Amino acid sequence: MLFRSIFKYVYDRGKGSGKREAVGEVLYNRGLVNAMLSVEAIRNGMAKGDGTRITGEHVRWGLEHLDLTNARLEELGMKGFMHPIRITCADHEGGGPVMFQQWDGMSWNIISDWIPIMRDVVRPKLEAAAFEEGNLLAATMRNC
């Protein structure tokens, strides 16, 4: 559905800025996901503010309150395109699993199933690195 809409409303109207054949490639898809995350964060942030003026704080709040369920992804035309994620102040990862792709010289191929994240292994390392970098920068740590 998503790609059909892109062809219908963008490329078929002569408004595509890239090659039509690139639609659906991994970098194109990554750009779509990033654009959708940005728009959803801004939408959330506008709901936090007065709806007319948005600040960086509103956008950060919007990012930290993203809850992209399958139902919301379906509304956006992106169900099945990505795994649902829920972002919070304490969890910028989204809590979702990962999968791996491999380039064969011609195209990207999915080479794994969805793999659950190893939060118990990775999270302590991330927090230690963030604490160390925060100290180097004399940054004030946020309390979520």
CYANA upper distance limits for C-alpha pairs under 8 A (distance plus 0.5 A):
  1 MET  CA      5 SER  CA      6.71
  1 MET  CA     77 GLY  CA      6.65
  1 MET  CA     78 MET  CA      8.38
  2 LEU  CA      6 ILE  CA      6.82
  2 LEU  CA     77 GLY  CA      5.79
  2 LEU  CA     78 MET  CA      6.84
  3 PHE  CA      7 PHE  CA      6.66
  3 PHE  CA     23 VAL  CA      7.74
  3 PHE  CA     24 GLY  CA      7.86
  4 ARG  CA      8 LYS  CA      6.54
  5 SER  CA      9 TYR  CA      6.32
  5 SER  CA     10 VAL  CA      8.26
  6 ILE  CA     10 VAL  CA      5.79
  6 ILE  CA     11 TYR  CA      7.18
  7 PHE  CA     11 TYR  CA      5.26
  7 PHE  CA     12 ASP  CA      6.10
  8 LYS  CA     12 ASP  CA      5.75
  8 LYS  CA     13 ARG  CA      7.69
  9 TYR  CA     13 ARG  CA      6.73
 10 VAL  CA     14 GLY  CA      6.95
 10 VAL  CA     15 LYS  CA      5.49
 10 VAL  CA     16 GLY  CA      5.93
 11 TYR  CA     15 LYS  CA      5.99
 11 TYR  CA     16 GLY  CA      5.23
 11 TYR  CA     20 ARG  CA      7.35
 16 GLY  CA     20 ARG  CA      7.72
 18 GLY  CA     22 ALA  CA      7.67
 19 LYS  CA     23 VAL  CA      7.92
 22 ALA  CA     28 TYR  CA      7.14
 23 VAL  CA     28 TYR  CA      6.50
 23 VAL  CA     29 ASN  CA      8.01
 24 GLY  CA     28 TYR  CA      6.56
 24 GLY  CA     29 ASN  CA      6.29
 25 GLU  CA     29 ASN  CA      6.59
 25 GLU  CA    108 TRP  CA      8.39
 26 VAL  CA     30 ARG  CA      6.58
 26 VAL  CA    108 TRP  CA      7.53
 27 LEU  CA     31 GLY  CA      6.73
 28 TYR  CA     32 LEU  CA      6.87
 29 ASN  CA     33 VAL  CA      6.78
 30 ARG  CA     34 ASN  CA      6.67
 31 GLY  CA     35 ALA  CA      6.54
 32 LEU  CA     36 MET  CA      6.59
 33 VAL  CA     37 LEU  CA      6.64
 34 ASN  CA     38 SER  CA      6.69
 35 ALA  CA     39 VAL  CA      6.68
 36 MET  CA     40 GLU  CA      6.54
 37 LEU  CA     41 ALA  CA      6.55
 37 LEU  CA     63 LEU  CA      8.38
 38 SER  CA     42 ILE  CA      6.69
 38 SER  CA     63 LEU  CA      8.40
 39 VAL  CA     43 ARG  CA      6.55
 40 GLU  CA     44 ASN  CA      6.60
 40 GLU  CA     62 GLY  CA      7.99
 40 GLU  CA     63 LEU  CA      8.28
 40 GLU  CA     66 LEU  CA      7.80
 41 ALA  CA     45 GLY  CA      6.51
 41 ALA  CA     59 VAL  CA      6.26
 41 ALA  CA     60 ARG  CA      8.01
 41 ALA  CA     61 TRP  CA      8.30
 41 ALA  CA     62 GLY  CA      4.82
 41 ALA  CA     63 LEU  CA      5.12
 41 ALA  CA     65 HIS  CA      8.35
 41 ALA  CA     66 LEU  CA      7.15
 42 ILE  CA     46 MET  CA      6.53
 42 ILE  CA     54 ILE  CA      8.38
 42 ILE  CA     58 HIS  CA      8.03
 42 ILE  CA     59 VAL  CA      5.82
 42 ILE  CA     62 GLY  CA      6.62
 42 ILE  CA     63 LEU  CA      8.28
 43 ARG  CA     47 ALA  CA      7.00
 43 ARG  CA     62 GLY  CA      7.65
 44 ASN  CA     48 LYS  CA      7.03
 44 ASN  CA     58 HIS  CA      8.41
 44 ASN  CA     59 VAL  CA      7.92
 44 ASN  CA     61 TRP  CA      8.08
 44 ASN  CA     62 GLY  CA      4.90
 44 ASN  CA     63 LEU  CA      8.00
 44 ASN  CA     65 HIS  CA      7.80
 44 ASN  CA     66 LEU  CA      7.97
 45 GLY  CA     49 GLY  CA      6.89
 45 GLY  CA     54 ILE  CA      7.43
 45 GLY  CA     58 HIS  CA      4.81
 45 GLY  CA     59 VAL  CA      5.30
 45 GLY  CA     60 ARG  CA      7.88
 45 GLY  CA     61 TRP  CA      6.49
 45 GLY  CA     62 GLY  CA      4.74
 45 GLY  CA     63 LEU  CA      8.27
 46 MET  CA     50 ASP  CA      7.15
 46 MET  CA     51 GLY  CA      5.22
 46 MET  CA     52 THR  CA      7.85
 46 MET  CA     53 ARG  CA      8.00
 46 MET  CA     54 ILE  CA      6.51
 46 MET  CA     58 HIS  CA      7.24
 46 MET  CA     59 VAL  CA      8.31
 46 MET  CA     62 GLY  CA      8.38
 47 ALA  CA     51 GLY  CA      6.52
 48 LYS  CA     58 HIS  CA      6.94
 48 LYS  CA     61 TRP  CA      8.21
 48 LYS  CA     62 GLY  CA      8.13
 49 GLY  CA     53 ARG  CA      7.71
 49 GLY  CA     54 ILE  CA      7.17
 49 GLY  CA     58 HIS  CA      7.08
 54 ILE  CA     58 HIS  CA      6.50
 54 ILE  CA     59 VAL  CA      7.78
 55 THR  CA     59 VAL  CA      6.97
 56 GLY  CA     60 ARG  CA      6.63
 57 GLU  CA     61 TRP  CA      6.57
 58 HIS  CA     62 GLY  CA      6.53
 59 VAL  CA     63 LEU  CA      6.61
 60 ARG  CA     64 GLU  CA      6.63
 61 TRP  CA     65 HIS  CA      6.74
 62 GLY  CA     66 LEU  CA      6.88
 63 LEU  CA     87 ILE  CA      7.32
 63 LEU  CA     88 THR  CA      8.12
 64 GLU  CA     87 ILE  CA      5.76
 64 GLU  CA     88 THR  CA      4.77
 64 GLU  CA     89 CYS  CA      5.53
 64 GLU  CA     92 HIS  CA      7.68
 65 HIS  CA     86 ARG  CA      7.95
 65 HIS  CA     87 ILE  CA      6.33
 65 HIS  CA     88 THR  CA      5.99
 65 HIS  CA     89 CYS  CA      8.18
 66 LEU  CA     85 ILE  CA      8.13
 66 LEU  CA     86 ARG  CA      6.09
 66 LEU  CA     87 ILE  CA      5.66
 66 LEU  CA     88 THR  CA      7.68
 67 ASP  CA     84 PRO  CA      8.32
 67 ASP  CA     85 ILE  CA      6.61
 67 ASP  CA     86 ARG  CA      4.82
 67 ASP  CA     87 ILE  CA      6.93
 68 LEU  CA     72 ARG  CA      6.11
 68 LEU  CA     73 LEU  CA      6.66
 68 LEU  CA     84 PRO  CA      5.81
 68 LEU  CA     85 ILE  CA      5.77
 68 LEU  CA     86 ARG  CA      6.56
 69 THR  CA     73 LEU  CA      6.62
 69 THR  CA     84 PRO  CA      5.50
 69 THR  CA     85 ILE  CA      7.20
 69 THR  CA     86 ARG  CA      8.26
 70 ASN  CA     74 GLU  CA      6.51
 70 ASN  CA     79 LYS  CA      6.45
 70 ASN  CA     80 GLY  CA      8.48
 70 ASN  CA     83 HIS  CA      8.40
 70 ASN  CA     84 PRO  CA      6.35
 71 ALA  CA     75 GLU  CA      6.87
 71 ALA  CA     79 LYS  CA      8.11
 72 ARG  CA     76 LEU  CA      6.84
 72 ARG  CA     79 LYS  CA      8.49
 73 LEU  CA     77 GLY  CA      6.68
 73 LEU  CA     78 MET  CA      5.35
 73 LEU  CA     79 LYS  CA      5.18
 73 LEU  CA     80 GLY  CA      8.48
 73 LEU  CA     84 PRO  CA      7.96
 74 GLU  CA     78 MET  CA      6.02
 74 GLU  CA     79 LYS  CA      4.94
 75 GLU  CA     79 LYS  CA      8.45
 78 MET  CA     82 MET  CA      7.53
 83 HIS  CA     96 GLY  CA      7.38
 83 HIS  CA     97 PRO  CA      8.22
 84 PRO  CA     96 GLY  CA      7.58
 85 ILE  CA     94 GLY  CA      5.39
 85 ILE  CA     95 GLY  CA      6.99
 85 ILE  CA     96 GLY  CA      6.36
 86 ARG  CA     94 GLY  CA      5.27
 86 ARG  CA     95 GLY  CA      7.19
 87 ILE  CA     91 ASP  CA      6.26
 87 ILE  CA     92 HIS  CA      5.88
 87 ILE  CA     93 GLU  CA      7.16
 87 ILE  CA     94 GLY  CA      5.07
 87 ILE  CA     95 GLY  CA      8.10
 88 THR  CA     92 HIS  CA      6.52
 88 THR  CA     94 GLY  CA      7.99
 89 CYS  CA    144 CYS  CA      6.19
 90 ALA  CA    144 CYS  CA      6.25
 91 ASP  CA     95 GLY  CA      7.69
 95 GLY  CA    117 ILE  CA      7.86
 96 GLY  CA    116 PRO  CA      7.55
 96 GLY  CA    117 ILE  CA      7.38
 97 PRO  CA    114 TRP  CA      6.28
 97 PRO  CA    115 ILE  CA      5.69
 97 PRO  CA    116 PRO  CA      4.87
 97 PRO  CA    117 ILE  CA      5.79
 98 VAL  CA    114 TRP  CA      5.95
 98 VAL  CA    115 ILE  CA      5.70
 98 VAL  CA    116 PRO  CA      7.06
 98 VAL  CA    117 ILE  CA      7.34
 99 MET  CA    110 ILE  CA      7.98
 99 MET  CA    111 ILE  CA      8.24
 99 MET  CA    112 SER  CA      6.16
 99 MET  CA    113 ASP  CA      6.46
 99 MET  CA    114 TRP  CA      5.38
 99 MET  CA    115 ILE  CA      6.47
100 PHE  CA    110 ILE  CA      6.51
100 PHE  CA    111 ILE  CA      6.28
100 PHE  CA    112 SER  CA      6.01
100 PHE  CA    113 ASP  CA      8.35
101 GLN  CA    108 TRP  CA      6.57
101 GLN  CA    109 ASN  CA      5.73
101 GLN  CA    110 ILE  CA      4.78
101 GLN  CA    111 ILE  CA      5.87
101 GLN  CA    112 SER  CA      7.80
102 GLN  CA    108 TRP  CA      5.90
102 GLN  CA    109 ASN  CA      5.78
102 GLN  CA    110 ILE  CA      6.98
102 GLN  CA    111 ILE  CA      7.02
103 TRP  CA    107 SER  CA      6.15
103 TRP  CA    108 TRP  CA      4.99
103 TRP  CA    109 ASN  CA      6.89
104 ASP  CA    108 TRP  CA      7.02
104 ASP  CA    109 ASN  CA      7.89
118 MET  CA    122 VAL  CA      6.54
119 ARG  CA    123 ARG  CA      5.68
120 ASP  CA    124 PRO  CA      7.58
121 VAL  CA    125 LYS  CA      7.78
122 VAL  CA    126 LEU  CA      6.80
123 ARG  CA    127 GLU  CA      6.65
124 PRO  CA    128 ALA  CA      6.62
125 LYS  CA    129 ALA  CA      6.65
126 LEU  CA    130 ALA  CA      6.55
127 GLU  CA    131 PHE  CA      6.51
128 ALA  CA    132 GLU  CA      6.68
129 ALA  CA    133 GLU  CA      6.62
130 ALA  CA    134 GLY  CA      6.38
131 PHE  CA    135 ASN  CA      6.69
132 GLU  CA    136 LEU  CA      6.87
133 GLU  CA    137 LEU  CA      6.74
134 GLY  CA    138 ALA  CA      6.31
134 GLY  CA    139 ALA  CA      5.43
134 GLY  CA    140 THR  CA      7.77
134 GLY  CA    141 MET  CA      7.69
135 ASN  CA    139 ALA  CA      6.83
